[in-house]
Amino acid sequence: MQSCRLLGAGPQLSTFCVLQKLSGTMFILCMVIMGASAFTVQPEQHTVAARNCQFRGKHFKKYYRVEGEPVVLRCPQARSWLQTSASSHFNTTWHKNDSGRMVPGEEEKRLWVQDGALWILPALQRDSGAYVCTVRNASYCDEMSIELSVLENTEASLPFTSYLQIVTLSTLGLLSCPELSEFTRNKTGLNVQWYKDSVLLDQDNRKFLSLRGTTRLFIYNVSVEDAGYYSCGLPFSHNGTRYNITRNIKVRVNQKEEEPIPVIVSPHQTILASLGSRLTIPCKVFLGVGIKSTSTVWWTANDTIIDSAYPGGRVTEGLEKEYSENNENYIEVPLVFDPVIKEDLKTDFKCIVTNRMSLQTLRTTVKEASTFSWGIALAPLSLVFLVLGGIYMYRWCKHRPEKGYSLTTVKTDHEDF
Amino acid sequence: MAVSFALPWSQDGNLKVPLSYLISLILLLFHSEAACGPTQRRPYKMQTFRIWDVNQKVFYLSNNQLVAGYLQAANAKLEEKMNVELTESRGGMFLGIHEGKLWLACVKSGDKITLQLEVRTCFRYWTTIKTQQNGPTTSFESAAYPGWFLCTESEGDGPVSLTNKPGNATKVTQFYFHVEQ
């Protein structure tokens, strides 16, 4: 069982173990081996010591390479291992997971280990598979597997081998030929060739500029047509044989992100409402003229998102509505109270809008529509004043023509005196 | 430095500092690992951005470390998008990854400022990043430690870190930062 468990490190090997268990003869054989190993204690301990290597699993990144080209696999755990014990000397070995054979094997001249990295030159489709890298020194050992897929360099393999790179419309685009550092280290005068849809982009091309000595390609004034599959190639010589290292790139053209800062048009700073009634406060945001916006609008109550502030749902955010008025785009999110309670009068409500890198807020408070309203109080009062004023005017007007008369009357009265 | 720790609260525009926050502030002053007030919630919604450096390297997680490198189409699902929560101060933001489960924080260690991934208990000032738009590219500066910029290695896959020498040829501090389309 011990041997099975040890073998069970890889998924394929564990299947092998299961098969062993199913097969009676194989099981007996396994027991015999175990029995035999029990008598040879010393070699067993040695094997365990050799195998007692922490298996850190499969590296999350798979490598897709093109047939006939040089491939370099570097121990994925070496980087972190080196960081933790940089001064320790360590020994790196490689073996192929399916065959268990050590690489480089005696029969294979195409594979060798150089500075801890596994070189395959040229890579063939049959080299595909999982490679286990073991890093050890006197006191420490760990291993990790890395998956390699060697594919034919055809259009059908592009979806697997290509790297996505993004350029922006109407700007200077920059592509980078990826994962060449193993071949470009300590080298000057690099000559990376660039292709678009298999057509060489030569130096005379005004649209593209490949900077000699770098792995970069500039695309002047990026247009929609610049999207598509590119490939870059680096010539590489080994023992007098010339090879090419190809990387495929899928270029996507993004729209330029130029968006005006949105403006919150409403609500007002204070909203009047009567307690117990239903209230809707719309937050209306002007997004700009004739553009597609990435704005998001939402409400907060005392700096808490509405859903969290009112789990009971008394106050909710209504449905977001996007609309156009004379080519001007607006977005509206209502805040719905059902009903308004006293607590809302002390709550700080904010409408927030963000787009890309801007954030705008507008604060609003709910005020109770008071039962003693000055408007209501003033209406009868003004009526009274109006009536009184009317009476006075009436009397004054009535009195005026009578004035002469009354004077005469007075006079008369006076005469009477 | 102690004064700037008080800023997360004023940044939220919350001028009335409740007692619980004052207690947390005092705790912070004495012990920087103290948690924020239990009721503190960020009111802002996350936006998702795609980030890549000028060498077209994207971010991914390797052994719980944020790494910038090249990913082939079949590995593209490993790419980490940036979760952004803007602050009310212009250009200020919190940057997270992994659907907002981990947040970038600038932490002092000796003379250097290092980048760490924090599981968020609350928003802290040293997790605030200031952005600066330089034409089509953006640079990210630590708000707590001005002069320290988010950077990637110019050669090979390497950890995303902070540098106070943004002009250094071995480091890349310019990024493309687009809303996920």
Interface residues (C-beta under 8 A of the other chain):
Chain A: F60 K61 K62 Y63 Y64 S80 P159 F160 T161 S162 Y163 L164 Q165 I166 T168 T171 L172 L174 L175 S176 P178 E179 S181 R216 K250 N254 Q255 K256 E257 T294 T296 W298 T300 D303 T304 I305 S308 K350 I352 T354 R356 M357 S358 L359 T361
Chain B: D12 G13 N14 R41 P43 Y44 K45 Q47 R50 W52 V54 N55 Q56 K57 Y60 S62 N63 Q65 Y70 L71 Q72 A73 A74 N75 A76 L78 L86 T87 E88 G91 M93 T131 Q133 G135 P136 E155 G156 Y176 H178 V179 Q181
